[in-house]
Amino acid sequence: MSMYGRVEVVYYQLTPLGTQRAQNPAQMRGLDSASKGLLEEIAQHGGTMEWDEMKFMGSLDSPSVLSVALRRLVDLGYVAPATP
């Protein structure tokens, strides 16, 4: 609990399909560079990453680019929301 109220922490984890894609970059054809980078970054962090970690540790241009890339990975079934 922070002085601003309850703080919600959001985690995302690789699905089995996402893990397979991250291990074999040739299977990521057609995926934009921001989504590829995010998928690889989540894999390097053990397959699970907090949203704030992605924003601050990410090598992407901006949080809006990150948000679009994450949404794309979720839509493709490579990443799913997780509970800590």
N, CA, C and O atoms as a GROMACS GRO file, in nm:
protein
  336
    1MET      N    1   0.086  -0.117   0.000
    1MET     CA    2   0.000   0.000   0.000
    1MET      C    3   0.090   0.123   0.000
    1MET      O    4   0.181   0.134   0.082
    2SER      N    5   0.064   0.212  -0.090
    2SER     CA    6   0.141   0.336  -0.094
    2SER      C    7   0.058   0.449  -0.036
    2SER      O    8  -0.059   0.430  -0.002
    3MET      N    9   0.119   0.566  -0.025
    3MET     CA   10   0.045   0.680   0.028
    3MET      C   11  -0.064   0.726  -0.069
    3MET      O   12  -0.149   0.807  -0.032
    4TYR      N   13  -0.062   0.676  -0.191
    4TYR     CA   14  -0.162   0.712  -0.291
    4TYR      C   15  -0.273   0.609  -0.300
    4TYR      O   16  -0.364   0.624  -0.382
    5GLY      N   17  -0.268   0.507  -0.218
    5GLY     CA   18  -0.369   0.403  -0.222
    5GLY      C   19  -0.308   0.270  -0.261
    5GLY      O   20  -0.186   0.253  -0.262
    6ARG      N   21  -0.394   0.177  -0.292
    6ARG     CA   22  -0.348   0.043  -0.328
    6ARG      C   23  -0.273   0.046  -0.461
    6ARG      O   24  -0.317   0.109  -0.557
    7VAL      N   25  -0.162  -0.024  -0.465
    7VAL     CA   26  -0.081  -0.031  -0.586
    7VAL      C   27  -0.099  -0.168  -0.648
    7VAL      O   28  -0.078  -0.270  -0.582
    8GLU      N   29  -0.137  -0.172  -0.774
    8GLU     CA   30  -0.155  -0.299  -0.843
    8GLU      C   31  -0.031  -0.329  -0.926
    8GLU      O   32   0.013  -0.247  -1.006
    9VAL      N   33   0.023  -0.447  -0.908
    9VAL     CA   34   0.140  -0.490  -0.982
    9VAL      C   35   0.094  -0.588  -1.089
    9VAL      O   36   0.024  -0.684  -1.060
   10VAL      N   37   0.133  -0.562  -1.213
   10VAL     CA   38   0.091  -0.646  -1.324
   10VAL      C   39   0.212  -0.719  -1.380
   10VAL      O   40   0.313  -0.657  -1.415
   11TYR      N   41   0.201  -0.851  -1.387
   11TYR     CA   42   0.307  -0.934  -1.442
   11TYR      C   43   0.260  -0.996  -1.573
   11TYR      O   44   0.141  -1.016  -1.596
   12TYR      N   45   0.357  -1.024  -1.659
   12TYR     CA   46   0.330  -1.096  -1.783
   12TYR      C   47   0.431  -1.209  -1.795
   12TYR      O   48   0.547  -1.194  -1.757
   13GLN      N   49   0.386  -1.323  -1.847
   13GLN     CA   50   0.476  -1.437  -1.863
   13GLN      C   51   0.462  -1.496  -2.002
   13GLN      O   52   0.358  -1.483  -2.067
   14LEU      N   53   0.568  -1.561  -2.044
   14LEU     CA   54   0.565  -1.627  -2.173
   14LEU      C   55   0.474  -1.749  -2.166
   14LEU      O   56   0.474  -1.820  -2.065
   15THR      N   57   0.399  -1.772  -2.270
   15THR     CA   58   0.322  -1.894  -2.282
   15THR      C   59   0.414  -2.000  -2.341
   15THR      O   60   0.525  -1.967  -2.384
   16PRO      N   61   0.374  -2.126  -2.345
   16PRO     CA   62   0.458  -2.227  -2.411
   16PRO      C   63   0.490  -2.190  -2.556
   16PRO      O   64   0.602  -2.213  -2.603
   17LEU      N   65   0.393  -2.133  -2.627
   17LEU     CA   66   0.417  -2.090  -2.765
   17LEU      C   67   0.518  -1.976  -2.769
   17LEU      O   68   0.606  -1.974  -2.855
   18GLY      N   69   0.507  -1.882  -2.677
   18GLY     CA   70   0.601  -1.771  -2.670
   18GLY      C   71   0.742  -1.817  -2.637
   18GLY      O   72   0.839  -1.764  -2.690
   19THR      N   73   0.753  -1.916  -2.549
   19THR     CA   74   0.884  -1.972  -2.515
   19THR      C   75   0.946  -2.037  -2.637
   19THR      O   76   1.066  -2.021  -2.663
   20GLN      N   77   0.865  -2.111  -2.711
   20GLN     CA   78   0.914  -2.176  -2.833
   20GLN      C   79   0.963  -2.072  -2.934
   20GLN      O   80   1.068  -2.090  -2.995
   21ARG      N   81   0.888  -1.965  -2.951
   21ARG     CA   82   0.927  -1.860  -3.046
   21ARG      C   83   1.055  -1.789  -3.001
   21ARG      O   84   1.142  -1.759  -3.083
   22ALA      N   85   1.067  -1.764  -2.872
   22ALA     CA   86   1.186  -1.695  -2.820
   22ALA      C   87   1.311  -1.782  -2.836
   22ALA      O   88   1.421  -1.730  -2.856
   23GLN      N   89   1.295  -1.913  -2.827
   23GLN     CA   90   1.409  -2.004  -2.840
   23GLN      C   91   1.450  -2.024  -2.985
   23GLN      O   92   1.564  -2.064  -3.013
   24ASN      N   93   1.359  -1.998  -3.078
   24ASN     CA   94   1.388  -2.017  -3.220
   24ASN      C   95   1.350  -1.890  -3.296
   24ASN      O   96   1.239  -1.881  -3.348
   25PRO      N   97   1.441  -1.792  -3.304
   25PRO     CA   98   1.410  -1.664  -3.367
   25PRO      C   99   1.362  -1.675  -3.512
   25PRO      O  100   1.294  -1.585  -3.561
   26ALA      N  101   1.396  -1.782  -3.582
   26ALA     CA  102   1.349  -1.799  -3.720
   26ALA      C  103   1.197  -1.811  -3.726
   26ALA      O  104   1.137  -1.784  -3.830
   27GLN      N  105   1.134  -1.850  -3.616
   27GLN     CA  106   0.988  -1.864  -3.612
   27GLN      C  107   0.918  -1.731  -3.584
   27GLN      O  108   0.795  -1.727  -3.576
   28MET      N  109   0.994  -1.624  -3.568
   28MET     CA  110   0.935  -1.493  -3.541
   28MET      C  111   0.919  -1.410  -3.668
   28MET      O  112   0.911  -1.287  -3.662
   29ARG      N  113   0.914  -1.476  -3.782
   29ARG     CA  114   0.894  -1.403  -3.908
   29ARG      C  115   0.764  -1.323  -3.902
   29ARG      O  116   0.663  -1.370  -3.848
   30GLY      N  117   0.767  -1.205  -3.957
   30GLY     CA  118   0.648  -1.122  -3.962
   30GLY      C  119   0.621  -1.042  -3.836
   30GLY      O  120   0.527  -0.962  -3.832
   31LEU      N  121   0.701  -1.061  -3.733
   31LEU     CA  122   0.684  -0.987  -3.608
   31LEU      C  123   0.771  -0.862  -3.612
   31LEU      O  124   0.889  -0.870  -3.649
   32ASP      N  125   0.715  -0.748  -3.576
   32ASP     CA  126   0.792  -0.623  -3.581
   32ASP      C  127   0.905  -0.625  -3.479
   32ASP      O  128   0.905  -0.705  -3.386
   33SER      N  129   1.001  -0.536  -3.497
   33SER     CA  130   1.122  -0.537  -3.415
   33SER      C  131   1.094  -0.507  -3.267
   33SER      O  132   1.160  -0.564  -3.180
   34ALA      N  133   0.997  -0.421  -3.238
   34ALA     CA  134   0.965  -0.390  -3.098
   34ALA      C  135   0.909  -0.513  -3.027
   34ALA      O  136   0.944  -0.541  -2.913
   35SER      N  137   0.822  -0.586  -3.094
   35SER     CA  138   0.763  -0.707  -3.035
   35SER      C  139   0.868  -0.816  -3.018
   35SER      O  140   0.870  -0.886  -2.916
   36LYS      N  141   0.955  -0.830  -3.117
   36LYS     CA  142   1.064  -0.928  -3.106
   36LYS      C  143   1.154  -0.895  -2.987
   36LYS      O  144   1.189  -0.983  -2.908
   37GLY      N  145   1.190  -0.768  -2.976
   37GLY     CA  146   1.277  -0.725  -2.866
   37GLY      C  147   1.214  -0.750  -2.730
   37GLY      O  148   1.282  -0.795  -2.638
   38LEU      N  149   1.086  -0.722  -2.719
   38LEU     CA  150   1.016  -0.743  -2.592
   38LEU      C  151   1.007  -0.892  -2.560
   38LEU      O  152   1.028  -0.932  -2.446
   39LEU      N  153   0.976  -0.974  -2.659
   39LEU     CA  154   0.969  -1.118  -2.638
   39LEU      C  155   1.103  -1.173  -2.591
   39LEU      O  156   1.109  -1.254  -2.498
   40GLU      N  157   1.210  -1.129  -2.653
   40GLU     CA  158   1.344  -1.173  -2.614
   40GLU      C  159   1.380  -1.124  -2.473
   40GLU      O  160   1.442  -1.196  -2.395
   41GLU      N  161   1.339  -1.002  -2.441
   41GLU     CA  162   1.370  -0.946  -2.309
   41GLU      C  163   1.297  -1.022  -2.198
   41GLU      O  164   1.356  -1.050  -2.094
   42ILE      N  165   1.171  -1.056  -2.221
   42ILE     CA  166   1.096  -1.134  -2.121
   42ILE      C  167   1.162  -1.271  -2.103
   42ILE      O  168   1.174  -1.320  -1.991
   43ALA      N  169   1.204  -1.332  -2.213
   43ALA     CA  170   1.271  -1.463  -2.206
   43ALA      C  171   1.401  -1.453  -2.126
   43ALA      O  172   1.433  -1.543  -2.048
   44GLN      N  173   1.476  -1.345  -2.144
   44GLN     CA  174   1.602  -1.327  -2.073
   44GLN      C  175   1.582  -1.306  -1.923
   44GLN      O  176   1.672  -1.331  -1.843
   45HIS      N  177   1.463  -1.262  -1.885
   45HIS     CA  178   1.432  -1.240  -1.743
   45HIS      C  179   1.359  -1.360  -1.683
   45HIS      O  180   1.285  -1.344  -1.586
   46GLY      N  181   1.379  -1.476  -1.738
   46GLY     CA  182   1.321  -1.597  -1.681
   46GLY      C  183   1.179  -1.627  -1.724
   46GLY      O  184   1.116  -1.717  -1.669
   47GLY      N  185   1.127  -1.554  -1.821
   47GLY     CA  186   0.994  -1.582  -1.873
   47GLY      C  187   0.882  -1.505  -1.807
   47GLY      O  188   0.769  -1.511  -1.854
   48THR      N  189   0.911  -1.432  -1.700
   48THR     CA  190   0.809  -1.351  -1.632
   48THR      C  191   0.868  -1.214  -1.603
   48THR      O  192   0.982  -1.202  -1.559
   49MET      N  193   0.788  -1.112  -1.629
   49MET     CA  194   0.836  -0.976  -1.607
   49MET      C  195   0.721  -0.886  -1.561
   49MET      O  196   0.607  -0.901  -1.605
   50GLU      N  197   0.753  -0.794  -1.473
   50GLU     CA  198   0.656  -0.697  -1.425
   50GLU      C  199   0.644  -0.583  -1.526
   50GLU      O  200   0.743  -0.547  -1.591
   51TRP      N  201   0.525  -0.529  -1.540
   51TRP     CA  202   0.501  -0.420  -1.636
   51TRP      C  203   0.597  -0.304  -1.613
   51TRP      O  204   0.653  -0.250  -1.709
   52ASP      N  205   0.618  -0.264  -1.487
   52ASP     CA  206   0.708  -0.152  -1.458
   52ASP      C  207   0.852  -0.185  -1.496
   52ASP      O  208   0.925  -0.098  -1.541
   53GLU      N  209   0.893  -0.311  -1.476
   53GLU     CA  210   1.027  -0.352  -1.519
   53GLU      C  211   1.043  -0.335  -1.670
   53GLU      O  212   1.146  -0.289  -1.718
   54MET      N  213   0.940  -0.372  -1.742
   54MET     CA  214   0.944  -0.359  -1.888
   54MET      C  215   0.963  -0.213  -1.928
   54MET      O  216   1.040  -0.182  -2.019
   55LYS      N  217   0.891  -0.124  -1.859
   55LYS     CA  218   0.899   0.018  -1.894
   55LYS      C  219   1.035   0.076  -1.863
   55LYS      O  220   1.088   0.154  -1.942
   56PHE      N  221   1.094   0.040  -1.748
   56PHE     CA  222   1.218   0.103  -1.706
   56PHE      C  223   1.343   0.032  -1.755
   56PHE      O  224   1.446   0.096  -1.775
   57MET      N  225   1.336  -0.098  -1.774
   57MET     CA  226   1.453  -0.173  -1.818
   57MET      C  227   1.452  -0.197  -1.968
   57MET      O  228   1.553  -0.239  -2.025
   58GLY      N  229   1.340  -0.171  -2.030
   58GLY     CA  230   1.326  -0.199  -2.172
   58GLY      C  231   1.412  -0.110  -2.258
   58GLY      O  232   1.448   0.001  -2.220
   59SER      N  233   1.443  -0.160  -2.373
   59SER     CA  234   1.524  -0.084  -2.469
   59SER      C  235   1.436  -0.022  -2.577
   59SER      O  236   1.486   0.023  -2.680
   60LEU      N  237   1.306  -0.021  -2.554
   60LEU     CA  238   1.214   0.032  -2.655
   60LEU      C  239   1.207   0.184  -2.645
   60LEU      O  240   1.248   0.243  -2.545
   61ASP      N  241   1.154   0.245  -2.748
   61ASP     CA  242   1.151   0.390  -2.757
   61ASP      C  243   1.069   0.458  -2.649
   61ASP      O  244   1.115   0.554  -2.587
   62SER      N  245   0.948   0.411  -2.625
   62SER     CA  246   0.861   0.479  -2.531
   62SER      C  247   0.761   0.380  -2.472
   62SER      O  248   0.743   0.270  -2.526
   63PRO      N  249   0.695   0.418  -2.362
   63PRO     CA  250   0.593   0.330  -2.305
   63PRO      C  251   0.479   0.300  -2.402
   63PRO      O  252   0.419   0.192  -2.396
   64SER      N  253   0.447   0.393  -2.492
   64SER     CA  254   0.338   0.366  -2.587
   64SER      C  255   0.379   0.258  -2.687
   64SER      O  256   0.297   0.175  -2.725
   65VAL      N  257   0.506   0.260  -2.731
   65VAL     CA  258   0.556   0.155  -2.821
   65VAL      C  259   0.554   0.022  -2.747
   65VAL      O  260   0.515  -0.080  -2.803
   66LEU      N  261   0.597   0.023  -2.622
   66LEU     CA  262   0.597  -0.097  -2.540
   66LEU      C  263   0.456  -0.152  -2.523
   66LEU      O  264   0.435  -0.273  -2.532
   67SER      N  265   0.361  -0.065  -2.498
   67SER     CA  266   0.223  -0.106  -2.479
   67SER      C  267   0.167  -0.174  -2.604
   67SER      O  268   0.100  -0.276  -2.594
   68VAL      N  269   0.194  -0.117  -2.720
   68VAL     CA  270   0.147  -0.176  -2.846
   68VAL      C  271   0.214  -0.311  -2.869
   68VAL      O  272   0.148  -0.406  -2.910
   69ALA      N  273   0.345  -0.320  -2.844
   69ALA     CA  274   0.418  -0.445  -2.862
   69ALA      C  275   0.365  -0.552  -2.768
   69ALA      O  276   0.347  -0.667  -2.809
   70LEU      N  277   0.340  -0.516  -2.643
   70LEU     CA  278   0.288  -0.612  -2.546
   70LEU      C  279   0.149  -0.660  -2.586
   70LEU      O  280   0.119  -0.779  -2.579
   71ARG      N  281   0.064  -0.568  -2.628
   71ARG     CA  282  -0.071  -0.604  -2.672
   71ARG      C  283  -0.066  -0.700  -2.790
   71ARG      O  284  -0.144  -0.795  -2.798
   72ARG      N  285   0.028  -0.676  -2.882
   72ARG     CA  286   0.044  -0.763  -2.999
   72ARG      C  287   0.085  -0.904  -2.955
   72ARG      O  288   0.032  -1.003  -3.005
   73LEU      N  289   0.180  -0.912  -2.860
   73LEU     CA  290   0.226  -1.043  -2.812
   73LEU      C  291   0.114  -1.118  -2.739
   73LEU      O  292   0.104  -1.240  -2.751
   74VAL      N  293   0.032  -1.046  -2.663
   74VAL     CA  294  -0.082  -1.109  -2.595
   74VAL      C  295  -0.182  -1.159  -2.699
   74VAL      O  296  -0.232  -1.271  -2.688
   75ASP      N  297  -0.212  -1.078  -2.800
   75ASP     CA  298  -0.306  -1.118  -2.904
   75ASP      C  299  -0.260  -1.241  -2.981
   75ASP      O  300  -0.341  -1.324  -3.022
   76LEU      N  301  -0.128  -1.253  -3.001
   76LEU     CA  302  -0.073  -1.368  -3.073
   76LEU      C  303  -0.062  -1.493  -2.984
   76LEU      O  304  -0.036  -1.602  -3.034
   77GLY      N  305  -0.082  -1.476  -2.854
   77GLY     CA  306  -0.074  -1.589  -2.763
   77GLY      C  307   0.067  -1.621  -2.717
   77GLY      O  308   0.091  -1.730  -2.666
   78TYR      N  309   0.160  -1.528  -2.734
   78TYR     CA  310   0.299  -1.549  -2.693
   78TYR      C  311   0.322  -1.511  -2.548
   78TYR      O  312   0.413  -1.563  -2.483
   79VAL      N  313   0.240  -1.421  -2.496
   79VAL     CA  314   0.253  -1.369  -2.360
   79VAL      C  315   0.114  -1.363  -2.299
   79VAL      O  316   0.016  -1.338  -2.369
   80ALA      N  317   0.106  -1.387  -2.168
   80ALA     CA  318  -0.023  -1.380  -2.098
   80ALA      C  319  -0.004  -1.312  -1.963
   80ALA      O  320   0.104  -1.319  -1.904
   81PRO      N  321  -0.108  -1.244  -1.914
   81PRO     CA  322  -0.100  -1.186  -1.780
   81PRO      C  323  -0.077  -1.298  -1.678
   81PRO      O  324  -0.124  -1.410  -1.695
   82ALA      N  325  -0.004  -1.266  -1.572
   82ALA     CA  326   0.028  -1.366  -1.470
   82ALA      C  327   0.008  -1.307  -1.332
   82ALA      O  328   0.007  -1.185  -1.316
   83THR      N  329  -0.008  -1.393  -1.234
   83THR     CA  330  -0.014  -1.349  -1.096
   83THR      C  331   0.118  -1.380  -1.028
   83THR      O  332   0.178  -1.485  -1.052
   84PRO      N  333   0.164  -1.288  -0.944
   84PRO     CA  334   0.295  -1.309  -0.879
   84PRO      C  335   0.294  -1.426  -0.782
   84PRO      O  336   0.396  -1.456  -0.720
   0.00000   0.00000   0.00000
